[in-house]
Amino acid sequence: MNRLVINGCFIAVIVCAAFSMHGATMCSGTSAAVNLDLATGTRAISSSETIRYSTAWVDGAAADATAVVEVNGEALSSMTGSGDITWTPQHNGDYTLTHKVMSGGAQIGETLTATFFVEPANPVLNPVSGTTFDSSLSVSMTCPTEGATIHFTTNGTVPTTESPVYKRFKIYGKTTVKAVAVKNGLLSEVVTAEYALGRCSDPVITPKDGTSFEWASQVVSIEWQGEDGVLRYTTDGSDPTVESPVYEGAFTIIDTTIVKAKAFGVNFLDSDIVTAIISRMLENVSTPVVDAASSFTGSKTKVSISCATEGAVVRYTLNGNEPNSHSTKYTGPFYVTDSCTVKAYAVMPDYLNSEVATFAIEKVWVIGDTMGKPDHGFTTSGDGDAGWTRVTDTTAPNGEAMKSGAITHEQSSVLSTTVMGPGTLSFSWRTSCEQDDEYEWDHAELAVDGVVKLRLNGVTGWTAASTEITGDGEHTVEWRYVKDDVESEGEDAAWVANYSWASAWTATRTTEVPVPYAWLTAHDPDVVDEYESYEASAKKTAVNGRKVWECYVVGLDPQTMDEFKISAFPMKADGTPDLENIVVDPPKSQWNVPGARAVVKGAATLDGEWKSVEGATAEEKVAMRFFKVVVEMQ
């Protein structure tokens, strides 16, 4: 019997037999790496065997010869020619495989024979592993395979054929028994059983499995009632071993963690592994809120972004792309000058990113865009609704202009605006119409407060023009294209572009009547932090039809009613406020109320320091341009 032996273990590896007498080969399996003489050799059997047969293994065999394969005397197959058949063993005994060639009812040639051994069944230990006892325990072993020999150890080492042969024995303390069955040089699997005087109690992990936490960290503790052994644990999801950290006290986790604990006994059996999955449930940062007008006219509009989660960092985009960690960081209000889509999200350590807030802003075109003054108010009208329209004109100073509407005889098309005088009005214009300087034929004209100041006709190129406007207060400016009662020439139109207004007002006269800026921001959130926009907001029409500043000065709140108001605010001839003659409603005689008093305060600039008018120096009073009434608690 030839065997391949490594470190005392039999390894069944091949499956071919060669017979030099007949030049025949009988194979089981598919490997031909090693050749054994199956006539005298043995090997372990597999769960499924491939058997090769051939009548050609006998010289001179007739064409009708058959190859007969038998297992333990029972025919497995009877086939002509050569080929492979599959054989599946049906029981755990030993097998003898034979190959014969039959012709005319008689055997020709020799019988090829191979013997297969089955690995012995695993030993059975009694009592079962994990049994505990008080003082001693008798251990027995059996093997279902008849004739197998059992070898065993009691020190935890792997048994071999050199280990002691089984005989009934007793143990008196914690013992690891290992056993293996051996027959025909083949070994079973090694069977292990542990016995001890007791078992370590299972650890208890706090918080328990499935707990979640929302704060920054979680304290974890492990309790164990046993006195014999060592408590070890892991936090990476692996099972604890004798190399794992020894539990010495509560510890802190800051993220989702799989905690496992196990008690390793000295005289007792080890405890079971206890597992607790403790999850970090992160909160989402609050979704940012975009505060802006959904549509705007003029040069720009203000955008603010806020987040209810204190300390969160907001990042945003204006091109419709999803924001990420590389997007612009929000540091304060900003302005946009064209249509855009604001997308913003917020992040903060130990929180999940917020959802993305999306806000679309539309820039609505107004005449002022073409006229070069987006924030300036323009209107247009005309006979038959033939108002001025925006056109592309490559010859114009900025590539576009306002063009008069299509009108007919004895009609006009008007473009108008208002300015607060005094100041200088400048613009460019051209015409394409009848030429006449003497009669009122078709022509363009500029009128201020109804009085024609400038006139243009004929087919002209772009011409720069300007006019001085005198007098304080509001002035109406109109560009008119007017037709007489007959004939037309050229394109029959006028064009205006490149508008400019240079006010002669001093900086101290931002509005006709200084309006408290704090009051405006409270009642009109669209006010932006610039003098021009402040002025425009002060001139807005309130719900009662008056100007906002007019309402305030005469004691009318555009929305509700205030308790204390400036009802009259006279100005001196030099344009400075007459602080000595401010009229407040209710009058000063009614100001003093229990615990509070009303005070008029002034400031030199909108964002400057507000001081009581009564307590201000003469120099401070001269510098004051903005005023409000406040109630101070006493």
C-alpha positions in Angstrom: 0.0 0.0 0.0 1.4 3.3 -1.1 0.3 6.5 0.6 1.3 10.2 0.5 2.0 11.2 4.1 2.6 14.8 5.4 3.4 15.4 9.1 1.9 12.0 9.9 -1.4 12.7 8.1 -2.6 10.6 5.1 -3.5 12.7 2.1 -5.5 11.0 -0.7 -4.5 12.7 -3.9 -4.9 10.7 -7.1 -6.6 8.2 -9.1 -5.0 6.4 -12.0 -3.8 2.8 -12.4 -1.3 1.7 -15.1 -0.9 -2.0 -16.0 2.2 -2.6 -18.0 1.2 -6.0 -19.1 -1.7 -4.7 -21.2 -0.9 -1.1 -21.5 -4.2 -0.4 -19.8 -5.2 2.5 -17.5 -8.2 2.7 -15.1 -8.9 6.1 -13.7 -11.0 7.5 -10.9 -11.1 11.3 -10.9 -9.4 13.6 -13.2 -5.9 14.2 -11.9 -3.0 12.2 -13.3 -0.3 13.9 -11.2 0.7 10.7 -9.4 0.3 7.1 -10.5 -0.5 4.4 -8.0 -0.7 0.6 -8.5 -4.4 0.1 -7.8 -4.0 -3.6 -8.1 -2.3 -3.5 -4.7 -3.0 0.1 -3.5 -5.8 2.0 -1.6 -7.0 5.5 -1.2 -9.8 7.5 0.5 -13.0 7.7 -1.4 -14.6 11.0 -2.5 -18.3 11.8 -2.4 -18.4 11.5 -6.2 -16.0 9.5 -8.3 -15.4 9.5 -12.1 -14.5 6.1 -13.4 -12.8 5.6 -16.8 -13.4 2.4 -18.8 -12.1 1.1 -22.1 -12.3 -2.3 -24.0 -9.0 -1.2 -25.8 -7.1 -1.9 -22.6 -7.1 -5.6 -23.7 -5.2 -6.2 -26.9 -7.2 -7.7 -29.8 -10.6 -7.1 -28.2 -13.4 -7.4 -30.7 -15.6 -4.5 -31.7 -18.5 -5.9 -29.8 -16.5 -6.4 -26.5 -17.9 -4.6 -23.4 -16.1 -3.1 -20.4 -17.8 -4.2 -17.1 -17.2 -2.1 -14.0 -18.3 -3.6 -10.7 -18.4 -2.2 -7.2 -18.2 -4.8 -4.4 -19.3 -7.5 -6.9 -22.3 -5.5 -8.2 -22.2 -4.2 -11.8 -22.0 -0.4 -12.1 -22.0 -0.4 -15.9 -21.4 -2.5 -19.0 -20.4 -0.3 -21.9 -18.7 -0.8 -25.3 -15.8 1.3 -26.4 -14.2 3.9 -24.0 -15.5 6.6 -21.7 -16.2 7.9 -18.2 -19.0 7.1 -15.8 -19.9 8.8 -12.5 -20.2 6.8 -9.3 -21.7 8.0 -6.1 -21.0 5.9 -3.0 -24.2 4.9 -1.2 -22.9 3.8 2.2 -19.9 4.3 4.5 -18.2 1.0 4.0 -15.1 0.1 2.1 -15.3 -0.5 -1.6 -13.5 -2.8 -4.1 -13.7 -1.6 -7.7 -13.1 -4.0 -10.6 -12.8 -3.6 -14.4 -13.3 -6.5 -16.8 -13.5 -6.8 -20.6 -16.1 -9.3 -21.8 -16.5 -10.7 -25.4 -18.9 -13.5 -26.5 -20.0 -14.1 -22.9 -16.4 -14.7 -21.7 -13.8 -12.5 -20.0 -10.8 -11.7 -22.0 -7.7 -10.2 -20.5 -7.0 -9.6 -16.7 -9.3 -8.0 -14.1 -8.2 -4.6 -12.9 -8.8 -4.0 -9.2 -8.7 -0.9 -6.9 -9.7 -0.7 -3.1 -11.2 2.4 -1.6 -11.3 3.2 2.1 -13.9 5.6 3.7 -12.6 8.1 6.4 -13.8 7.0 9.8 -16.7 8.9 11.4 -16.0 11.6 14.0 -15.7 10.4 17.6 -18.6 11.1 20.0 -17.7 12.5 23.4 -19.9 12.0 26.4 -21.0 14.2 28.2 -21.4 16.9 25.6 -19.1 19.9 25.5 -19.9 22.7 27.9 -21.0 20.3 30.7 -20.1 21.6 34.2 -19.6 19.5 37.3 -19.0 19.8 41.1 -15.8 17.9 41.8 -15.1 15.3 39.1 -16.4 14.1 35.8 -16.1 10.8 33.9 -15.6 11.2 30.1 -16.2 8.5 27.5 -15.8 8.3 23.8 -17.3 6.2 21.0 -16.9 6.0 17.1 -19.7 4.8 14.8 -17.0 3.4 12.4 -16.3 -0.2 13.3 -12.7 -1.0 13.9 -11.6 2.7 14.2 -9.1 3.6 17.0 -9.7 6.8 19.0 -6.7 9.0 20.1 -7.2 11.9 22.5 -5.5 14.7 24.5 -6.6 16.7 27.6 -4.2 19.6 27.3 -5.8 21.4 24.3 -3.3 20.1 21.7 -4.3 18.5 18.5 -4.3 14.6 18.8 -2.3 12.5 16.3 -1.8 8.7 15.9 1.0 9.2 18.5 -1.5 10.5 21.1 -2.9 8.1 23.8 -5.5 5.6 22.7 -8.9 6.2 24.3 -9.9 4.6 27.6 -12.4 5.9 30.0 -11.0 8.6 32.3 -12.0 11.3 34.9 -11.3 15.0 35.1 -11.2 17.2 38.2 -11.0 20.8 36.8 -11.3 22.9 33.7 -10.3 20.6 30.8 -10.2 20.8 27.0 -10.6 17.3 25.5 -9.7 16.7 21.8 -10.2 13.4 20.0 -9.7 11.9 16.5 -10.7 8.5 15.0 -8.2 6.5 12.9 -8.7 3.6 10.5 -6.7 2.3 7.5 -4.4 5.3 8.0 -7.3 7.7 7.5 -8.2 10.3 10.2 -11.6 11.8 11.1 -12.1 15.4 12.0 -10.8 16.5 15.4 -13.7 16.8 18.0 -13.3 19.2 20.9 -15.2 19.3 24.2 -14.7 21.7 27.1 -15.6 20.9 30.7 -15.3 22.9 33.9 -16.5 23.4 37.5 -18.8 26.2 36.3 -19.5 28.8 33.6 -18.8 32.5 33.7 -21.9 34.7 33.8 -22.6 36.7 30.7 -21.6 40.4 30.8 -24.2 43.2 30.7 -23.5 46.1 28.4 -25.1 49.5 29.2 -26.7 51.1 27.2 -28.3 47.9 25.8 -28.3 46.7 22.2 -30.3 48.9 19.8 -29.9 52.1 21.9 -29.3 55.3 19.9 -28.0 58.7 21.1 -28.2 62.2 19.6 -25.6 64.1 21.6 -21.9 64.4 21.0 -20.8 61.2 22.9 -22.1 58.2 24.9 -20.7 56.6 28.0 -20.6 52.8 27.8 -20.2 50.5 30.9 -20.0 46.7 31.2 -21.1 44.8 34.3 -20.0 41.2 35.2 -21.0 39.2 38.3 -18.3 36.6 38.1 -15.1 36.5 40.2 -13.3 33.8 38.2 -11.6 34.9 35.0 -11.0 38.1 33.0 -13.5 40.4 31.2 -12.4 41.5 27.8 -14.2 43.6 25.1 -13.9 45.1 21.6 -15.4 48.1 19.9 -14.6 47.3 16.2 -17.2 44.5 15.7 -14.7 41.7 16.1 -15.2 38.9 18.6 -13.2 39.3 21.8 -10.2 37.0 22.3 -7.6 36.5 25.0 -5.6 39.3 23.2 -8.5 41.9 23.4 -8.4 44.8 25.9 -9.3 44.0 29.5 -12.3 46.0 30.7 -11.2 48.4 33.4 -14.0 50.9 33.6 -16.6 52.9 31.6 -15.4 54.4 28.2 -16.8 56.9 25.8 -17.9 56.5 22.2 -18.6 59.3 19.7 -20.1 57.4 16.8 -22.1 54.3 16.0 -20.2 51.4 17.7 -20.5 47.6 18.0 -19.5 46.7 21.5 -18.8 43.0 22.2 -17.8 41.6 25.6 -16.8 38.1 26.9 -15.6 36.7 30.2 -12.7 34.3 29.9 -12.7 31.9 32.8 -9.7 30.4 34.7 -11.5 27.5 36.3 -14.9 28.1 34.7 -16.0 27.9 31.1 -16.0 31.2 29.1 -19.2 33.2 28.9 -21.1 33.7 25.7 -20.2 36.8 23.6 -22.6 39.7 24.4 -23.1 42.3 21.7 -24.6 45.8 21.8 -24.9 48.0 18.7 -25.2 51.6 19.9 -26.1 54.0 17.2 -25.3 57.7 16.8 -28.4 59.4 15.5 -27.1 62.6 14.0 -29.5 65.5 13.7 -29.8 67.4 10.4 -28.7 71.0 10.3 -31.7 73.2 9.8 -32.4 74.0 6.1 -31.2 77.5 5.3 -33.8 80.2 4.6 -33.2 82.5 1.6 -34.6 86.0 2.2 -34.9 87.9 -1.1 -37.4 89.3 -3.5 -38.6 86.7 -6.1 -38.4 89.4 -8.7 -36.8 92.8 -8.9 -36.3 95.8 -11.1 -33.3 98.1 -11.1 -29.6 97.3 -10.8 -29.6 94.8 -8.0 -31.5 93.2 -5.2 -30.3 92.2 -1.7 -30.1 88.5 -0.7 -29.8 87.3 2.9 -29.4 83.6 4.0 -30.1 82.5 7.6 -29.9 79.1 9.4 -31.7 78.3 12.6 -28.9 75.9 13.7 -26.5 78.2 15.6 -22.9 77.9 14.4 -23.7 76.2 11.1 -21.7 77.2 8.0 -23.8 78.0 5.0 -22.5 77.6 1.4 -24.4 78.6 -1.7 -24.4 78.8 -5.5 -26.1 81.3 -7.9 -25.9 79.2 -11.1 -28.4 76.5 -10.2 -25.7 73.9 -9.4 -25.9 71.9 -6.2 -23.8 73.5 -3.5 -20.9 71.6 -1.9 -17.9 72.1 0.3 -16.2 74.2 -2.4 -19.1 76.5 -2.9 -19.0 80.1 -1.8 -19.3 80.5 2.0 -22.0 82.9 3.2 -20.6 85.6 5.3 -23.4 88.2 5.1 -26.0 89.8 2.8 -25.0 90.2 -0.8 -26.5 91.6 -4.0 -27.4 90.0 -7.3 -27.7 92.0 -10.5 -29.4 89.5 -12.8 -31.8 86.6 -12.7 -30.4 83.6 -10.8 -31.2 80.5 -8.7 -29.9 80.6 -5.2 -29.1 77.1 -3.8 -27.8 76.9 -0.2 -27.1 74.2 2.3 -25.6 74.3 5.8 -23.1 72.1 7.5 -21.8 71.7 11.1 -19.5 69.2 12.9 -21.5 66.3 14.5 -24.6 67.1 12.4 -25.8 65.7 9.1 -25.8 68.2 6.2 -29.0 70.2 5.8 -31.3 69.8 2.9 -30.7 72.2 0.0 -32.8 75.4 -0.1 -33.7 76.6 -3.6 -34.9 80.2 -4.4 -35.3 81.6 -7.8 -34.9 85.4 -8.4 -36.0 87.0 -11.6 -34.6 90.3 -12.9 -37.5 92.1 -14.5 -36.4 94.5 -17.3 -37.3 98.1 -16.9 -36.8 101.1 -19.1 -34.0 102.3 -16.7 -31.8 99.3 -17.8 -31.7 100.6 -21.3 -31.3 104.2 -20.2 -28.3 103.3 -18.1 -30.0 104.1 -14.8 -31.6 100.8 -13.6 -32.8 102.3 -10.3 -34.3 105.4 -11.9 -38.1 105.4 -12.5 -39.2 105.8 -16.1 -42.7 105.5 -17.7 -44.0 105.5 -21.3 -47.3 106.3 -22.9 -48.6 107.3 -26.3 -51.6 107.7 -28.5 -53.0 104.2 -29.3 -50.7 102.8 -26.6 -47.8 103.5 -28.8 -45.2 103.9 -26.1 -41.4 103.8 -26.3 -39.8 100.4 -26.5 -36.4 98.9 -25.9 -34.4 98.2 -29.1 -30.9 97.1 -30.1 -29.0 99.9 -31.8 -25.3 99.3 -32.5 -24.8 103.0 -33.1 -26.1 103.9 -29.7 -23.6 104.7 -26.9 -24.4 101.5 -25.0 -25.6 99.4 -27.9 -29.3 99.8 -27.2 -31.8 102.6 -26.8 -35.4 103.5 -26.3 -37.4 104.1 -29.5 -40.6 106.0 -29.9 -43.8 104.1 -30.8 -45.4 103.8 -34.2 -47.8 106.7 -34.3 -49.7 108.5 -37.1 -50.5 112.1 -37.8 -51.4 114.4 -34.9 -50.3 111.8 -32.4 -47.4 111.6 -29.9 -45.3 108.9 -28.1 -44.0 110.0 -24.7 -41.1 108.7 -22.4 -41.0 110.4 -19.0 -39.3 110.4 -15.6 -39.0 112.6 -12.5 -36.0 114.2 -10.9 -35.6 116.1 -7.6 -34.0 119.5 -8.6 -31.9 121.4 -9.0 -29.5 119.6 -11.2 -28.2 118.8 -14.8 -29.9 116.4 -17.1 -27.8 114.8 -19.9 -28.7 112.3 -22.6 -28.1 111.3 -26.2 -30.8 111.2 -28.9 -31.3 111.0 -32.7 -34.2 111.2 -35.1 -35.3 109.9 -38.5 -38.1 112.1 -39.7 -39.0 115.3 -41.6 -36.5 118.1 -41.6 -37.7 121.6 -40.7 -36.6 124.1 -38.1 -39.3 126.7 -38.7 -42.6 124.8 -38.6 -43.9 122.3 -36.1 -43.5 119.3 -38.4 -42.6 115.8 -37.2 -39.9 116.1 -34.5 -38.5 115.0 -31.1 -38.6 117.3 -28.1 -37.5 117.4 -24.4 -39.9 119.1 -22.0 -39.4 119.9 -18.3 -42.5 120.5 -16.3 -44.4 120.9 -19.5 -42.0 123.5 -21.0 -40.1 122.4 -24.2 -36.4 122.9 -23.6 -34.8 121.1 -26.6 -36.0 120.0 -30.1 -34.6 117.7 -32.8 -35.7 116.6 -36.2 -34.5 115.4 -39.6 -32.3 112.3 -40.2 -29.5 112.7 -37.6 -26.8 110.7 -36.0 -26.5 110.4 -32.2 -26.3 113.8 -30.6 -25.3 114.5 -27.0 -27.7 117.0 -25.2 -28.1 118.5 -21.7 -30.2 121.0 -19.9 -30.1 122.7 -16.5 -33.1 122.2 -14.2 -33.5 124.8 -11.5 -35.8 124.9 -8.5 -36.1 122.5 -5.5 -38.6 119.7 -5.5 -39.8 117.2 -8.0 -39.7 118.0 -11.8 -41.3 116.0 -14.6 -39.1 115.3 -17.6 -40.6 114.1 -20.9 -39.1 113.0 -24.3 -41.8 113.3 -26.9 -41.9 112.2 -30.5 -44.7 114.4 -32.1 -46.2 114.2 -35.6 -48.0 117.0 -37.5 -51.0 116.4 -39.7 -49.4 115.3 -43.0 -46.5 113.3 -44.5 -43.7 111.2 -43.1 -40.0 110.7 -43.8 -37.3 108.3 -42.8 -38.2 105.8 -40.1 -40.6 108.3 -38.5 -39.2 107.8 -35.0 -36.9 109.1 -32.3 -34.3 107.4 -30.1 -33.0 108.2 -26.6 -30.1 106.6 -24.6 -27.3 107.3 -22.2 -29.4 109.2 -19.6 -27.6 110.9 -16.7 -28.9 113.1 -13.9 -26.4 115.1 -11.8 -28.2 116.4 -8.7 -27.1 119.7 -7.2 -28.4 118.8 -3.8 -25.9 118.6 -1.0 -25.3 115.3 0.8 -27.3 116.6 3.8 -30.5 116.7 1.8 -30.9 113.0 1.0 -34.7 113.5 1.2 -36.9 116.5 1.4 -37.7 115.6 5.0 -35.3 113.3 6.8 -37.0 110.0 7.6 -35.8 107.9 10.5 -33.9 105.0 8.9 -34.7 102.6 11.7 -38.4 103.3 11.2 -38.2 102.6 7.5 -36.3 99.3 8.0 -39.0 98.1 10.4 -41.9 99.0 8.1 -40.2 98.4 4.7 -37.9 95.4 4.7 -36.8 96.1 1.1 -34.8 99.1 2.1 -31.1 98.5 1.4 -28.1 100.0 3.2 -27.4 102.8 0.6 -28.4 106.4 0.5 -29.9 106.2 -3.0 -32.0 103.2 -2.2 -33.0 104.8 1.1 -34.1 107.8 -0.7 -36.1 105.7 -3.2 -37.8 103.9 -0.3 -38.6 107.1 1.5 -40.5 108.2 -1.7 -42.5 105.0 -1.9 -46.3 105.3 -2.0 -48.0 104.0 1.1 -51.2 102.1 1.3 -53.1 105.3 2.1 -51.9 106.9 -1.2 -49.4 109.3 0.4 -45.6 109.1 0.2 -44.1 107.2 3.1 -42.1 110.1 4.4 -45.2 112.4 4.1 -47.2 109.9 6.2 -44.5 109.9 8.9 -44.0 113.6 9.1 -47.7 114.4 9.5 -48.1 111.6 12.0 -49.6 108.9 9.9 -48.0 105.4 9.9 -48.4 103.9 6.4 -49.4 100.6 8.0 -50.7 101.2 11.5 -50.5 104.1 14.0 -47.5 105.0 16.2 -47.9 106.3 19.7 -45.2 109.0 19.3 -44.7 110.9 16.0 -43.0 113.8 14.5 -46.0 115.7 13.1 -44.0 118.8 11.8 -40.4 119.1 10.8 -39.5 122.6 9.5 -36.3 123.2 7.5 -34.2 126.4 7.6 -33.3 128.5 4.6 -29.8 126.9 4.5 -31.4 123.4 4.1 -30.6 122.3 7.7 -33.4 121.1 10.1 -35.0 123.6 12.5 -34.5 121.5 15.7 -36.0 124.2 17.9 -39.4 124.0 16.2 -39.9 120.2 15.8 -43.6 119.4 16.5 -44.2 116.0 18.1 -47.6 114.4 18.6 -48.6 113.9 21.4 -47.2 117.2 22.6 -44.4 117.3 25.1 -46.8 118.1 27.9 -48.2 114.6 27.6 -44.8 112.8 27.2 -44.2 112.0 30.8 -45.9 108.7 31.6 -45.1 106.4 34.6 -41.8 104.6 34.0 -41.2 106.0 30.5 -40.6 109.2 28.5 -40.5 110.0 24.8 -37.2 111.4 23.4 -36.4 112.9 20.0 -33.0 111.5 18.8 -30.9 112.6 15.9 -27.9 111.2 14.0 -25.5 112.6 11.4 -25.6 109.5 9.2 -28.0 106.6 8.9 -25.6 104.2 10.7 -24.2 106.8 13.0 -24.7 107.3 16.7 -28.2 108.4 17.8 -28.2 111.2 20.4 -30.9 113.0 22.3 -31.6 116.4 20.6 -32.1 118.0 24.0 -28.7 117.0 25.2 -26.7 117.5 22.0 -24.2 120.3 21.6 -24.7 123.0 18.9 -22.1 121.3 16.7 -23.8 118.0 17.0 -27.2 119.5 16.2 -25.9 121.1 13.1 -24.6 117.7 11.9 -27.9 115.8 12.6 -29.8 114.9 9.4 -32.0 111.9 10.6 -34.4 111.9 13.5 -36.7 109.5 15.3 -38.9 109.5 18.4 -38.0 106.7 20.9 -39.5 105.7 24.3 -36.9 105.4 27.1 -37.6 103.4 30.2 -36.8 105.3 33.5 
